[in-house]
Amino acid sequence: MPRCAQQLAALCLTLWFGAASLAAAAGLEVTIAGVEGDLRDNVVAFVDDRVELDSPLAARLHRIRVEEQVREALEALGHYQADIAVDLEERDGQWHLDLEIDPGPRVTLRRVDVMIRGEGAEDGAFERLRERLPIASGDGLDHGRYEASKRALRSLARERGYFDHEFTTARLAVHGEEGWADVELVFDSGSRYVFGPVTFSDSPFREAFLERLVPFEPGTPYDAGEVATFNTRLLESGYFEDARVDVATDEPDNRQIPVNAEVETRQRNTVSTGVGYSTDEGPRLRLGFTRHYVNNRGHRLTAESRFSEVRQALDARYEIPLRDPLRDNLTVSTGWENEEIDGLRSERYSLGVSRRQQFNSGWVRTQSVRLLDERFSVGAESGRSQLFLPGLSFSRTRSRGEPDPHWGDRQDYSLEAGAREILSDVDIARLRVGQTWLRTAGESHRFQLRGDLGGIATNEFSDVPTSLRFFAGGDQSVRGFAFRSLGPTDDDGDVVGGRYLATGSAEYSYPMVAGWRVATFVDAGNAFDQWDNVDPEVGVGFGVRWRSPVGPLRIDLAWGVSRDDNPLRLHLSVGPPF
């Protein structure tokens, strides 16, 4: 045969057997017997089934390697006395790997000693972590958990500012034949570093104001959680479009960690618009203007107008941040509002000052004083009242599972009072309490309870303006009845409002399809003048809840069953459940 023909034949044979080898390299057919669960998963993870077995020698070497891999996988989970049978053969052009495994007994942790030295020994965070470490006497040996425990100690040290930490002892002594192992970890935290000076990038704000956004003082112990809180506070302040807090942990100065905040100031002025609809007010339009910072002290100006079929309002607020710009603010406000609802008319002007403080518990306290000048007419009654009203309110809102909360509650308590001796036309004290509770049983059954109580003490109720009187009925009150259509009436049957309020609601909802829930409810209550003459109205109905792109949408059909002549009513509203 000519030499070129021999070379061509050799090339063809090489390509042929190479192709067969590549086909075999595409993967082994692996069968595992004798282990299940985590052990099986670990064996699968360790065994290399993507190999080229192009010769008997390669197959023998891979068989040895597989046995080592299986043993390593088993020992990682504490099985040091395993019997492993490996069968590797080619059948019909496909390599088959059959593993028969008897893992044997698992090594148990006999003693686990974890000791903290250095300043961290006095830091309760390390003691709490030590109690939660995933290794304990009596547990089966798991090398992954042992390594995870070491990582957890290192991670906590970095988070808490112990940047010179080290393990002076890290020993895992395994006695496979005896079936036990000992762990000894001695972790020296070293000294804890502290926060150094805080610097800001260029912004229009004075340094004294920016410092009030920092949640820690220079010289206090370093905590990565405080750094994250600082970043969040900058973003939530409303002054910055973007913010990034950097700490130079690798450049300490005498154990002080310098902190730098890179901020991008937001646009100074914004205009906002909004449209909405509810069966209480009909179509609604809102226009707003905000000057996010009036000066370098972070003062903020907001003006807003709201229009609907029954209510028109204009108001302006000037906000002055105090000790904590996010949680403590003084607001000067003024406004005008006009309201006309089925024989009730009110036009009022107000001027007020309030201080709002939010506490770590989530409670918000608002201390206020306002001047109210209101002209009103209701039924055949009309009047004008000027009131000077100091007030105090407390509220707290909690929720879980946004944007469709499955758990939450809201509590509101407010008190306002005025006296003839101090710029008021009438002696008055007005108290209101509101409660809403949302809970879910299992994963689907959602229950919501709501209650509102109110009362007015006064020497002359006819001089109390309608904006302070109590009415019931509507989307957020007793469904099945029109907005503010319930309460004491005059001789002509016109609702004039009451001294007291008591309403309640119970609602159950269940998921229908993604983003939709069906609901059924019963509402009851009324506004009235005497506690011994309460005439509660009752509404029942059903509806749907939709997690829409613009917020939770509620559509209800309700009947006022306590009145024979009350037709079916549609209630539509957008907003959170509390």
C-alpha positions in Angstrom: 0.0 0.0 0.0 1.4 3.4 -0.9 2.7 5.4 2.1 0.1 8.1 1.6 -2.7 5.5 1.6 -1.4 4.1 4.9 -1.3 7.6 6.4 -4.9 8.2 5.2 -6.1 4.9 6.7 -4.4 5.6 10.0 -6.0 9.1 10.1 -9.5 7.5 9.4 -9.0 5.0 12.2 -7.8 7.7 14.6 -10.9 9.8 13.7 -13.2 6.8 14.1 -11.8 5.7 17.5 -11.5 9.4 18.5 -15.2 9.9 17.7 -16.0 6.8 19.8 -14.0 8.2 22.7 -15.7 11.6 22.5 -19.0 9.8 22.6 -17.9 8.0 25.7 -16.6 11.3 27.1 -20.0 12.8 26.8 -20.8 11.2 30.2 -21.0 8.0 32.2 -24.2 6.3 33.0 -23.9 6.3 36.8 -25.9 4.0 39.1 -25.6 4.4 42.9 -27.0 1.9 45.4 -26.8 1.9 49.2 -27.1 5.6 50.0 -29.9 8.1 49.9 -30.6 11.7 50.8 -27.7 14.0 51.6 -25.2 11.1 51.2 -26.3 10.3 47.7 -26.4 14.0 46.8 -22.8 14.4 48.0 -21.6 11.4 46.1 -23.2 12.7 42.9 -21.5 16.1 43.5 -18.1 14.6 44.1 -18.0 11.9 41.4 -16.6 13.1 38.0 -18.7 11.6 35.3 -17.3 13.8 32.4 -14.1 12.0 31.5 -12.5 10.5 28.4 -12.0 6.8 28.7 -10.0 6.1 25.6 -8.0 3.2 26.9 -8.1 0.3 29.4 -5.5 2.2 31.4 -7.6 5.4 31.5 -10.6 3.3 32.7 -8.5 1.6 35.5 -7.2 5.0 36.7 -10.6 6.5 36.7 -12.0 3.6 38.7 -9.4 4.3 41.4 -10.1 8.0 41.2 -13.9 7.4 41.6 -13.4 5.3 44.7 -11.3 8.1 46.2 -14.0 10.7 45.3 -16.8 8.6 46.8 -14.8 8.1 50.0 -14.1 11.8 50.2 -17.8 12.5 49.7 -18.8 10.1 52.5 -16.1 11.3 54.9 -17.2 14.9 54.4 -20.5 13.8 56.1 -18.8 11.7 58.8 -18.7 8.2 57.3 -15.1 7.0 57.7 -15.7 3.2 57.5 -17.5 2.8 54.2 -17.3 -0.2 51.9 -17.3 0.9 48.3 -17.6 -1.3 45.3 -16.9 0.3 41.9 -17.7 -1.4 38.6 -16.7 0.5 35.5 -17.3 -1.1 32.1 -18.3 -0.3 28.5 -21.5 -1.8 27.2 -22.9 -1.1 23.8 -20.6 1.8 23.2 -21.6 3.5 26.5 -19.5 3.5 29.7 -21.4 2.5 32.8 -20.3 3.3 36.4 -22.0 1.2 39.0 -21.5 2.1 42.7 -22.4 -0.2 45.5 -21.9 1.7 48.8 -22.2 0.7 52.4 -21.5 4.0 54.3 -21.0 2.3 57.6 -21.5 4.1 61.0 -21.3 7.9 61.2 -18.7 9.6 63.3 -20.2 11.5 66.2 -18.9 14.7 67.7 -17.7 13.8 71.2 -16.6 17.2 72.3 -17.0 20.6 70.8 -15.1 23.5 72.5 -15.5 27.0 71.0 -13.6 29.7 73.0 -13.6 33.4 72.3 -10.7 35.5 73.4 -9.8 39.1 73.1 -12.3 41.9 73.4 -14.9 39.8 71.7 -15.2 37.7 74.8 -17.1 40.5 76.4 -19.3 41.1 73.3 -22.6 39.4 73.6 -22.9 39.0 69.9 -20.2 36.3 69.9 -21.9 34.4 72.8 -25.2 34.4 70.9 -23.4 33.2 67.7 -21.7 30.4 69.6 -25.0 29.1 70.8 -26.3 29.0 67.2 -23.3 27.4 65.6 -24.3 24.3 63.5 -21.9 22.0 65.5 -22.7 20.6 68.9 -21.7 17.6 71.0 -23.7 14.5 69.9 -24.2 15.7 66.3 -23.0 13.6 63.4 -19.7 14.9 61.9 -20.2 17.3 58.9 -17.1 18.9 57.6 -19.2 21.5 55.8 -20.7 22.6 59.1 -17.3 22.8 60.8 -16.1 25.1 58.0 -19.3 27.1 58.1 -18.8 27.6 61.9 -15.4 29.1 61.2 -16.7 31.3 58.5 -19.5 32.6 60.8 -17.0 33.6 63.4 -14.8 35.4 60.9 -17.8 37.1 59.4 -19.2 38.3 62.7 -15.7 39.7 63.6 -15.6 41.7 60.4 -19.2 43.0 60.9 -18.4 44.0 64.5 -15.1 45.7 63.8 -12.6 43.1 65.0 -10.3 43.3 62.0 -7.3 41.7 63.6 -9.1 38.4 64.4 -7.5 35.0 64.0 -7.9 31.4 65.0 -5.1 30.5 67.4 -6.4 26.9 67.4 -8.6 25.3 64.8 -8.5 21.6 65.2 -10.8 18.8 64.1 -9.5 15.5 65.4 -11.3 12.5 63.7 -11.0 9.0 65.1 -12.8 7.1 62.3 -12.3 3.6 63.6 -13.5 4.6 67.1 -16.4 6.6 65.6 -15.9 9.9 67.3 -14.3 13.3 66.7 -13.4 16.3 68.8 -13.6 20.0 67.7 -11.5 22.7 69.3 -11.8 26.3 68.1 -10.0 29.1 69.9 -10.9 32.4 68.2 -9.0 35.5 69.2 -11.0 38.6 68.1 -8.3 41.1 68.9 -9.3 44.7 69.7 -12.5 46.2 68.3 -12.0 49.2 66.0 -14.2 52.3 66.2 -15.8 54.7 63.8 -13.5 57.5 62.7 -14.5 60.8 61.1 -17.4 60.9 58.7 -17.0 62.9 55.5 -19.5 63.8 52.7 -19.1 64.5 49.1 -20.2 67.9 47.8 -23.9 68.8 48.5 -25.9 72.0 49.2 -26.3 71.1 52.9 -24.4 72.4 55.8 -22.2 70.0 57.7 -24.2 70.3 61.0 -27.3 69.2 59.2 -25.7 66.2 57.4 -24.2 65.0 60.7 -27.8 64.6 62.1 -28.3 61.9 59.4 -25.4 59.8 60.7 -26.8 57.1 63.1 -23.5 56.8 65.1 -20.9 59.0 66.7 -17.2 59.0 65.8 -15.4 57.0 68.4 -18.2 54.5 69.0 -17.5 50.8 68.2 -17.6 49.8 64.6 -20.7 48.0 63.4 -21.4 47.1 59.7 -25.1 47.2 60.5 -24.8 50.9 61.4 -23.1 51.5 58.1 -26.0 49.9 56.3 -28.4 52.0 58.4 -26.6 55.1 57.5 -26.9 54.4 53.8 -30.6 53.7 54.2 -31.2 56.9 56.1 -29.5 58.9 53.3 -31.8 57.4 50.7 -34.9 57.7 52.8 -34.3 61.3 53.8 -35.8 62.6 50.5 -32.8 64.8 49.8 -30.7 62.5 47.6 -31.1 60.7 44.4 -28.4 58.2 45.2 -26.1 57.6 48.1 -23.2 55.2 48.9 -21.4 54.9 52.2 -17.8 53.6 52.0 -15.7 52.5 54.9 -11.9 52.2 54.6 -11.5 49.1 56.8 -8.0 48.5 55.3 -6.8 52.0 56.1 -7.4 52.4 59.8 -5.8 55.3 61.7 -5.1 54.2 65.3 -8.0 51.7 65.1 -10.3 54.3 63.7 -12.2 53.5 60.5 -12.9 56.6 58.3 -16.3 56.8 56.7 -17.2 58.6 53.5 -20.6 59.2 52.1 -20.9 59.8 48.4 -24.2 61.5 47.7 -26.0 62.7 44.6 -28.4 65.5 45.5 -31.9 65.1 44.1 -33.6 67.6 41.8 -34.6 70.6 44.0 -38.2 70.9 42.8 -40.7 68.3 41.7 -44.3 68.4 40.5 -46.5 65.5 41.0 -50.0 64.6 39.8 -52.4 61.9 40.7 -55.9 60.6 39.7 -58.1 58.3 41.6 -61.7 57.2 42.2 -63.8 56.1 45.1 -67.5 55.8 45.6 -67.3 58.1 48.6 -65.9 61.1 46.6 -66.1 60.1 42.9 -63.2 61.0 40.6 -60.3 62.6 42.3 -57.4 64.8 41.0 -54.3 65.8 42.9 -51.6 68.3 42.0 -48.6 68.7 44.2 -45.4 70.8 44.3 -42.4 70.0 46.5 -39.3 72.0 47.1 -37.2 69.3 48.7 -34.7 71.6 50.2 -35.4 75.3 50.7 -32.0 76.0 52.3 -28.9 74.3 53.5 -30.6 73.2 56.8 -32.9 70.8 54.9 -36.1 72.7 55.3 -38.8 71.4 52.9 -41.9 73.1 51.3 -44.9 71.2 50.0 -48.0 72.6 48.4 -50.9 70.4 47.3 -54.4 70.8 45.7 -57.0 68.1 45.7 -60.3 68.1 43.8 -63.3 65.7 43.8 -67.0 66.1 43.3 -67.6 66.6 47.0 -64.3 68.1 48.3 -61.8 70.7 47.1 -58.7 71.5 49.1 -55.6 73.6 49.0 -52.8 73.3 51.6 -49.2 74.2 52.1 -46.7 72.8 54.6 -43.3 74.0 55.7 -41.2 71.3 57.3 -38.2 71.9 59.6 -36.1 68.9 60.5 -35.1 68.8 64.2 -32.7 66.4 66.0 -33.3 63.5 63.7 -34.4 64.7 60.3 -36.1 61.4 59.5 -38.0 61.0 62.8 -38.4 64.4 64.4 -39.9 67.3 62.4 -41.7 70.5 63.1 -44.3 71.5 60.5 -46.1 74.8 59.9 -49.2 74.3 57.8 -52.1 76.2 56.4 -55.0 75.2 54.3 -58.4 75.8 52.8 -61.1 73.1 52.3 -64.6 73.1 50.9 -67.0 70.2 51.2 -70.5 69.6 50.0 -72.3 66.3 50.7 -76.1 65.8 50.5 -77.2 68.9 52.3 -74.0 69.4 54.3 -71.7 72.2 53.5 -68.4 73.2 55.1 -65.8 75.8 54.2 -62.8 76.0 56.5 -59.5 77.7 56.9 -56.8 76.4 59.1 -53.3 77.4 60.4 -51.3 75.1 62.6 -48.0 73.9 64.0 -47.2 70.3 64.8 -44.2 68.2 65.9 -44.0 64.6 64.7 -41.7 62.2 66.4 -41.2 58.6 65.5 -39.8 56.2 68.2 -37.8 53.0 67.8 -40.9 51.1 68.9 -42.7 52.3 65.7 -45.0 54.6 67.6 -45.5 58.1 66.2 -46.4 60.9 68.5 -47.8 64.2 67.1 -48.2 67.3 69.2 -50.1 70.0 67.5 -51.9 73.3 67.8 -54.2 74.7 65.1 -56.5 77.6 64.5 -59.7 76.6 62.7 -62.2 79.0 61.1 -65.2 77.1 59.7 -68.5 78.2 58.1 -70.9 75.3 57.9 -74.5 74.5 57.2 -76.2 71.2 57.7 -79.9 70.7 57.2 -81.7 73.8 58.5 -78.7 74.6 60.8 -75.9 77.0 59.9 -73.1 78.7 61.7 -69.5 79.8 62.0 -67.0 78.7 64.6 -63.5 79.8 65.3 -61.5 77.3 67.4 -58.0 77.2 68.9 -57.3 73.4 69.3 -54.2 72.0 71.0 -53.9 68.3 70.2 -52.0 65.1 70.8 -52.1 61.9 68.8 -50.3 58.5 68.8 -50.3 56.0 66.0 -48.5 52.9 64.9 -48.6 50.9 61.7 -47.0 47.4 61.3 -47.2 45.1 58.3 -45.6 42.1 56.7 -45.7 40.8 53.2 -45.8 44.0 51.1 -47.1 44.8 48.6 -50.0 42.5 49.6 -49.7 42.3 53.4 -50.7 39.1 55.1 -50.2 40.4 58.6 -50.5 43.9 60.1 -52.2 46.3 62.4 -52.8 50.0 62.8 -53.7 51.9 65.9 -54.7 55.5 66.1 -55.5 57.6 69.2 -56.1 61.4 68.9 -57.3 64.1 71.3 -58.1 67.7 70.6 -59.5 70.3 73.0 -60.5 74.0 73.0 -61.9 76.4 75.5 -63.8 79.7 75.3 -61.2 81.3 77.5 -58.5 80.6 74.9 -59.6 81.8 71.4 -62.5 79.3 70.9 -66.2 79.9 70.4 -67.1 76.7 72.2 -65.7 74.5 74.9 -64.8 71.2 73.3 -62.8 68.0 73.7 -62.8 65.4 70.9 -61.4 61.9 71.3 -61.1 59.3 68.5 -59.7 55.8 68.6 -59.2 53.6 65.6 -58.0 50.0 65.3 -57.4 47.7 62.3 -56.1 44.1 62.6 -55.1 41.9 59.7 -54.1 38.2 60.3 -53.8 35.1 58.0 -54.5 31.6 59.1 -52.5 29.0 57.2 -51.5 30.4 53.8 -54.8 31.5 52.5 -57.4 32.4 55.1 -57.2 36.2 55.7 -59.2 38.0 58.4 -59.5 41.7 58.9 -61.1 43.4 61.9 -61.7 47.1 62.1 -63.2 49.3 64.8 -63.6 53.1 65.3 -64.8 54.9 68.4 -65.2 58.6 69.0 -66.7 61.1 71.4 -67.2 64.9 71.8 -67.6 66.6 75.1 -69.0 70.2 74.7 -71.3 72.7 76.3 -73.0 73.6 73.0 -73.1 71.0 70.3 -74.7 73.3 67.7 -71.5 75.4 67.7 -69.4 72.4 66.9 -68.4 72.6 63.2 -69.3 69.7 60.9 -65.7 68.8 60.3 -65.5 67.8 64.0 -68.8 66.0 64.2 -69.1 62.2 63.7 -70.8 60.6 60.7 -70.9 57.0 59.5 -71.3 55.2 56.2 -69.1 54.8 53.2 -66.1 52.8 51.9 -64.1 53.0 55.2 -67.1 52.9 57.6 -70.4 51.0 57.2 -70.6 49.7 53.6 -74.0 49.4 52.1 -74.7 53.0 53.0 -73.6 56.3 51.3 -70.6 58.3 52.5 -71.5 60.1 55.7 -75.2 59.3 55.4 -75.6 57.8 58.9 -76.0 59.8 62.1 -78.5 61.8 64.1 -81.0 63.7 61.9 -82.9 67.0 62.4 -86.7 67.4 62.1 -86.5 67.4 58.3 -84.6 64.1 58.2 -81.2 65.6 57.3 -78.2 64.0 58.8 -76.5 66.5 61.1 -73.7 64.5 62.7 -73.4 63.1 66.2 -71.5 63.4 69.5 -70.4 59.8 69.4 -69.2 57.2 66.9 -69.0 53.5 67.1 -68.4 51.3 64.0 -66.9 47.9 63.4 -66.1 45.6 60.5 -65.2 41.9 60.1 -63.9 40.7 56.7 -62.7 37.3 55.4 -60.9 36.9 52.1 -59.5 33.9 50.1 -57.1 33.8 47.1 -58.8 33.2 43.8 -56.0 33.5 41.2 -52.7 35.2 41.3 -53.1 38.8 42.6 -56.8 38.4 43.2 -58.8 37.5 46.3 -62.5 37.2 47.0 -63.9 38.7 50.2 -67.1 38.7 52.3 -67.8 41.1 55.1 -70.2 42.5 57.6 -70.1 46.1 58.9 -72.1 47.7 61.7 -72.3 50.9 63.6 -73.5 54.5 63.6 -73.0 58.0 64.8 -75.3 59.0 67.7 -75.9 61.6 70.5 -76.5 59.3 73.5 -75.0 56.0 74.4 -78.3 54.7 75.7 -79.9 55.4 72.3 -77.6 53.6 69.9 -79.3 52.5 66.7 -76.6 50.5 64.8 -76.9 50.1 61.0 -75.7 46.8 59.4 -74.2 46.2 56.0 -73.2 42.9 54.5 -71.7 42.1 51.2 -68.9 40.5 49.1 -66.2 41.7 46.8 -62.8 41.2 45.2 -59.3 42.4 46.0 -56.8 43.0 43.3 -53.1 43.8 43.7 -53.0 46.3 40.9 -50.0 48.2 39.6 -51.2 51.3 41.3 -51.9 49.7 44.6 -54.5 47.4 46.3 -57.9 47.8 44.6 -61.1 46.9 46.5 -64.4 46.4 44.7 -67.4 45.6 47.0 -71.1 45.1 46.6 -73.0 45.7 49.9 -76.5 45.8 51.2 -77.7 47.9 54.1 -79.7 45.0 55.6 -80.9 47.1 58.6 -83.1 49.2 56.3 -85.7 47.8 54.0 -85.5 50.6 51.4 -81.7 50.6 51.1 -80.6 49.4 47.6 -77.5 47.5 46.7 -74.4 49.8 46.6 -71.1 49.6 44.9 -68.0 50.5 46.8 -64.7 51.1 45.0 -61.4 52.3 46.6 -57.7 52.1 46.1 -55.1 51.9 48.9 -53.7 49.7 51.5 -56.0 47.7 53.9 -55.0 49.9 56.8 
